[in-house]
Amino acid sequence: MPKKALDGLTESMFYVLMALMRQPMCGIEAAEFIQKRTEGRVALGPATLYTILGKFEQVGYIRETEVVGRKRTYAITELGQAAYAAEVERLERCLSDARREERREPLGEEDGDGTQVRLAPAPVPAL
């Protein structure tokens, strides 16, 4: 029985779900996928990887599909797919906010009469 869903995903958790979105795989295959997808930027050690897989299985994001000796293969569930999609959406909103801020777009606040309130840029402290 799945427990309470996780409050948020770490970067490592996100990439584990990404790996399993591609296809069912064992932990070693997931670690290799993540290493290649991130060009080595994210490398998961066994303790971190298997802790994540255990948590994901506990909350129902993944399920074990096959056990051959010590090799366990996992597949992502609908709940896991929804968690992955929600995280992708959250990250896209973060990037959108960053791009709008780089262009110094107005914040979208309005004053009482419906006109746009423009905030002055924060002063840069002297060094």
C-alpha positions as CSV (number, residue, x, y, z in Angstrom):
1,M,0.0,0.0,0.0
2,P,1.5,3.4,-1.0
3,K,2.3,5.8,1.7
4,K,2.1,9.6,1.6
5,A,3.5,11.1,-1.6
6,L,6.8,12.9,-1.4
7,D,6.7,16.7,-0.8
8,G,9.2,17.4,-3.6
9,L,11.9,15.8,-5.7
10,T,15.6,16.3,-5.4
11,E,17.7,16.5,-8.6
12,S,18.7,12.9,-8.2
13,M,15.1,11.8,-7.7
14,F,14.0,13.6,-10.8
15,Y,16.6,11.9,-12.9
16,V,15.7,8.4,-11.5
17,L,12.1,9.0,-12.6
18,M,13.4,10.3,-16.0
19,A,15.3,7.1,-16.5
20,L,12.2,5.0,-15.7
21,M,10.1,7.1,-18.0
22,R,12.2,5.7,-20.8
23,Q,11.7,2.1,-19.9
24,P,11.8,-0.3,-17.0
25,M,15.3,-0.8,-15.7
26,C,17.4,-2.0,-12.8
27,G,19.3,0.4,-10.5
28,I,22.6,0.0,-12.3
29,E,21.0,0.7,-15.7
30,A,19.3,3.8,-14.2
31,A,22.6,5.1,-12.8
32,E,24.2,4.6,-16.2
33,F,21.4,6.4,-18.0
34,I,21.7,9.3,-15.5
35,Q,25.4,9.5,-16.0
36,K,25.1,9.6,-19.8
37,R,22.0,11.9,-19.8
38,T,23.7,14.5,-17.6
39,E,27.1,14.0,-19.2
40,G,28.5,13.1,-15.8
41,R,27.1,16.1,-13.9
42,V,24.9,13.9,-11.8
43,A,26.4,10.7,-10.5
44,L,24.5,8.5,-8.1
45,G,26.3,6.2,-5.7
46,P,24.7,2.9,-4.8
47,A,23.5,4.1,-1.3
48,T,21.7,7.2,-2.8
49,L,20.3,5.3,-5.7
50,Y,18.8,2.4,-3.7
51,T,17.5,4.8,-1.0
52,I,15.6,6.7,-3.7
53,L,14.3,3.5,-5.3
54,G,13.1,2.3,-1.9
55,K,11.3,5.6,-1.2
56,F,9.8,5.6,-4.7
57,E,8.5,2.0,-4.2
58,Q,7.2,2.9,-0.8
59,V,5.1,5.8,-2.0
60,G,4.0,4.1,-5.2
61,Y,6.0,6.0,-7.8
62,I,7.6,2.8,-9.1
63,R,7.0,-1.0,-8.8
64,E,9.3,-3.9,-9.0
65,T,8.6,-5.9,-12.2
66,E,11.3,-8.6,-12.1
67,V,13.9,-10.1,-9.8
68,V,16.7,-12.2,-11.2
69,G,19.2,-13.1,-8.5
70,R,20.1,-9.7,-6.9
71,K,19.0,-7.7,-10.0
72,R,15.7,-6.0,-9.5
73,T,13.9,-4.3,-12.4
74,Y,11.6,-1.3,-11.7
75,A,8.9,0.3,-13.8
76,I,7.3,3.7,-13.2
77,T,3.7,3.8,-12.2
78,E,1.0,6.3,-13.2
79,L,1.6,8.1,-9.9
80,G,5.3,8.3,-10.7
81,Q,4.6,9.6,-14.2
82,A,2.3,12.3,-12.6
83,A,5.1,13.2,-10.1
84,Y,7.6,13.5,-13.0
85,A,5.2,15.6,-15.1
86,A,4.6,17.9,-12.2
87,E,8.3,18.4,-11.6
88,V,8.9,19.1,-15.3
89,E,6.1,21.7,-15.2
90,R,7.6,23.3,-12.0
91,L,11.1,23.4,-13.5
92,E,9.7,25.0,-16.7
93,R,8.0,27.7,-14.6
94,C,11.2,28.3,-12.8
95,L,13.1,28.8,-16.1
96,S,10.3,31.0,-17.5
97,D,10.5,33.2,-14.4
98,A,14.3,33.4,-14.8
99,R,14.1,34.4,-18.4
100,R,11.4,37.0,-17.7
101,E,13.6,38.4,-14.9
102,E,16.7,38.5,-17.2
103,R,14.6,40.7,-19.6
104,R,13.5,42.7,-16.5
105,E,9.8,42.3,-17.4
106,P,7.3,43.9,-15.0
107,L,6.3,41.7,-12.1
108,G,2.6,41.9,-13.0
109,E,1.4,43.6,-9.8
110,E,-1.3,46.2,-10.1
111,D,-2.1,49.1,-7.8
112,G,-5.6,49.9,-6.7
113,D,-6.7,51.6,-10.0
114,G,-5.6,48.7,-12.2
115,T,-2.4,50.2,-13.5
116,Q,0.8,48.3,-13.6
117,V,3.2,48.9,-10.7
118,R,6.8,48.9,-11.9
119,L,9.4,48.2,-9.3
120,A,12.7,49.9,-9.5
121,P,15.7,47.6,-9.8
122,A,17.4,46.9,-6.5
123,P,20.6,49.0,-5.9
124,V,23.8,47.1,-6.3
125,P,25.8,47.3,-3.1
126,A,29.3,49.0,-3.4
127,L,32.2,46.6,-2.8
